[in-house]
Amino acid sequence: MPQTLWNLLLLRTRRARKGIEKIVRCLESEFTEETLELLLKGMSLVFAVSEKYRKNIEGFVGRYVFRSEDESFVVSAAFDKGKMSVRKGELADPNIRVYFSNSHALLNFIFSPKPDVLSAILNQEVTPDGNLNYLYKFAYMANHLRLKGIELL
């Protein structure tokens, strides 16, 4: 009950819906670093609003760095204490660095109907550096958000 009231007061549900709509618009256009950052911030906002979605990160601690091989984009995400934070640039001491061969590889990885981490690695679209379990966890959370979307709010 207090969480619902808090979300209502801060208009988080409305901001989350607008964020999801903005992500869809960005994905329809050409991919940029801002799109990845927007996707991650959208995930963060949905974690803050949706108790169902937040269950994915209860007790989870992880630090991710997403970057292209040509370093045209570098965005980081950190999970700790049931919250997710996002920033441009690289976090110190990440659990995993995920290198994407290009922006198309990132979109295929995150938005494929059935994300196949192993296939992406074998096709050299994704090169992980760190614990692969973190990559599987992220793929699950991104796919869950894509499939459930507005239902989570």
N, C-alpha and C positions, 0 to 999 in steps of 0.2 A: 504493500500500500504506500509507504513513504516514497519508494522508488517511482511509482506511477505518478504521484503528486509532483515529485521533483521533475520528472520528464515533462509533465504538463506545463509546469511553471516556466521551464526553459524552452518550451516549444521544440523539444528534440525530435519528436515524431514528425512534425512538419518539416524540419530541417533535413531529417533523414530521407523523407520522400523526395524533397527537392534535390538532394544530393544524388539519389539513385537516378532520377530523371536526367540530371546533368551528366552523370557517368554514361548513360545510354547515348546521349547526344554526342559526347566526345568520342565514343567508340564508333559511331557512325562516320566520323570524320577521320582524318589521319592521326595515327598514334604519336603522342609526344610524351616527354617526361611528365608534363602536367597531368596527362591522363592516368599514368601509373600512380602519381601522388594523389590524385583525386580518388582513384579506386581505393587506395589504402586508407585515406581519410574517411571515405564513405563507409568502409568496413569498421573503422574506429567508432564512427557515429552510431552505426547499427549496434555495435557491442554495447555502447552506452545506453541505448534506448530499449533494446530487446533482451529480455531476461532469457528467452529461449536460445538466442544466438550467443549470448554471453557465457552460457554453460560450456561452450567450446574452449574457453580460455580460463576457466576457474582453476587456479593453482598452476597454470602454465606460465613458464618463464622462457622467453626466447628472443633472440636478436637476429634480424635478417638484414642482409644487404642485397638489393636487386640492382644489377647494372648490365649495360650492354658491353659486348666485348670491345667495341670501339670507344667505350666510355662516353657515349653521347647522352646517357642518362645514368644517374646513380641516386637511388632512393632507399631509405632504410626504415625498418619498422621494428618496434620493440614491444614485447608483451611482458607485463609484470603486474602482479596484484590485481588481476581481473580487468586490466586496462590495456589499451593499445595506443602507442604514440608513433607518429610518422614524421619524418624530416628528410629534406634533400641532403645529399652527401652521405658519407659512410660513417656508421657507428663504429666505435672502438670495440674490439673483441667480440665480433658476431659469432653466433653458433653456426651460421651458414652464410656463405656468399653464393648468390645464384647469378651466373653469367648467361645472358641470352645472346644468341648469335646476331639477332636483329629485333626490331620492334614487332615484326610479324610473328616471330617465334614466341615472344612473350604473350601476345594475344592468343595464339594457338594453345599455349600452355594453360593460361588462366581460364579461357572461355570455351575450351573444347567440351563437348557434351560429356565425355568420359575422360578426364585428364589422365594421361598415361605417362607418369614420370619416367619410367624406364625407357619407353619408346622415345621420348623427347631427348633423353641422354644418349641413347644409341644413334639417333638421327643427328646428333651434335647440334641440336637447337638450344639445348640447355647444358651448362657445365656447372655442376655443384662443387663447392669447396667447403666441406664441413660435414656435419651429421645429416645424412639423407632423411632421417625421420622427421626433421624439421620441414624439409621440402614437402614430404607427404602430408604433414599436418596443414601446411599453408594451402596446398592444392585442395584438400578437403574443405577447409573453411571458405575459400574463394568459390568453389563449386556449390557449396551449400547455400551461400548468399545468392549466387546466380540462379539457382533452381527455386529457392524459397522466396527470395526477394521481399516483396511487400507483405507476404504472409507472416514474416518474422516481426513485423511492427504490429 
